[in-house]
Amino acid sequence: MKVVVVGGSSGIGEATARLFLEQGAEVVIAGRSEPRLQGAATRLGEVRAEVADGANRNSVAALFERIGMFDHLVLALSGGRGAGPIASLSIDHLRSGLEGKLVAQITTLQAALPYVQASVTLLSAATAASALPGTAGLAAINGAVEALVRPLAAELAPLRVNAVRPGVIDTPWWDGVPSEFKASVFAQTSQTLPVKRVGKPEDVAAAVVMVATNGFVTGTIVDVSGGATLAR
């Protein structure tokens, strides 16, 4: 089994690569930052690290030419922008978020299609199915990612296409926000979620590996949000 994790240099992508490795897979991780990729490769051990920009068609086309045929593609790309009240939301930030996640996932998928043989797994986020003030931009981005799943599963069959929807997960993404804000969000999440804790990258990785390797699952969105999207 050969797996390519694009966005595999930290967080959910790195945890997914680690779990595939533990299951005996040959794993390639790809990302834009060579230092971050090398750091992940050192932590993971027996992986191949490739520098590629998911939003650049030429870059990802060259990536898959180097890799050749493989079984499972995981798209753990994220732009990281798009949050904020709609009245003051920066359209430039929204556009950056769309480019970094939705457009990058589609661009990478297009380049991978001649090479991927079994499954594609997209990463969205729980904002796509929630009603949280200040997340309309993120909801639009992640909702668009999820809207791809069913038509692509039909169009690309027998290639299987699924998505995993993480909630609040303790990843390096949170290093870019003020520590007080992070602490507040994590405390509130732990209080209000049915599971009473913040998620771990390994929680999401387990779902990614499941949908990628289960040959009878396609066109499905798996929620890994600890119950954040439950109607209450």
Secondary structure by P-SEA (a helix, b strand, c coil): cbbbbccccccaaaaaaaaaaaaccbbbbbcccaaaaaaaaaaacbbbbbbbccccaaaaaaaaaaaccccbbbccccccccccccccccaaaaaaaaaacaaaaaaaaaaaccccccbbbbbbcccccccccccaaaaaaaaaaaaacaaaaaaacccccbbbbbccccccccccccaaaaaaaaaaaaacccccccccaaaaaaaaaaaacccccccbbbbccccccccc
